Structure formats: C-alpha cells, structure tokens
Amino acid sequence: MRVRREVLSEEHVARAVEATTPFTADFQDYITRNAWGGIWTRPGLDRRMRSAITLTAMIALGHWHEFDMHVRAALRNGLTVEEIQEVLLQSAVYCGVPAANTAFARASDVLHEAGEL
C-alpha cells in the first residue's frame, strides 16, 4: 500500500479503500499485491519510466479515467509537463492520432487542475 499511496496519493487510495465492498475486495487485494506490491516495486525501472509506460498503455487502450489518474501520478513521480507532452506525442505515432488528441485534451484538463499549466 505504501507505493500505491506514494504514486496515486493518500486521498485516492483512501477513497478506493473506503469504496471497497465484499464484491470488490478480492480485486482490490489483487491490484495492491500484484500491481503495486509486485510490479511498481521492481528495481528494473524507476517510477518515472513506469509512469511514462503506464500513460502510453492507458492511451492505447482508451482507459481515460485511469489515464487522468496516471497523469497526476506522473507528476508525483517526477515527470515534467514537457516529458508528459513528449509521451503523448510519441503515442500519436503508435496509438493513433485520435487517441493522442483525446489524451492531450484530458491531460490539459488534469494539468490545469494541478496548477501546472
């Protein structure tokens, strides 16, 4: 949970824990153990790189709610606005212009909200 809190924020994780039901409890346990305890803690990539990869995956798959959350996480993990911009530009080539267009619009909203633009 420590890494999950550091990457996504204490507030986000608290909301997720609070919203956990008997139906979603096993899933919350799964992502906490495997994504946050297994993958995000591996030594092979730093958190900045993991954030860049995650943003690209969210764009490619069109997971926009998760994308917004991971733009905030990317800032917390030390990516600059310029680096986020470069990730989105790179995604235009490999994920498609329409997906990158949506990503730029959503990231702009998140970055404005965060006081970064």
Secondary structure, DSSP 8 states (H G I E B T S, - for coil): -HHHHHHH-HHHHHHHHHH--TTTHHHHHHIIIIIIIIITT-TTS-HHHHHHHHHHHHHHHT-HHHHHHHHHHHHHTT--HHHHHHHHHHHHHHH-HHHHHHHHHHHHHHHHHTT--
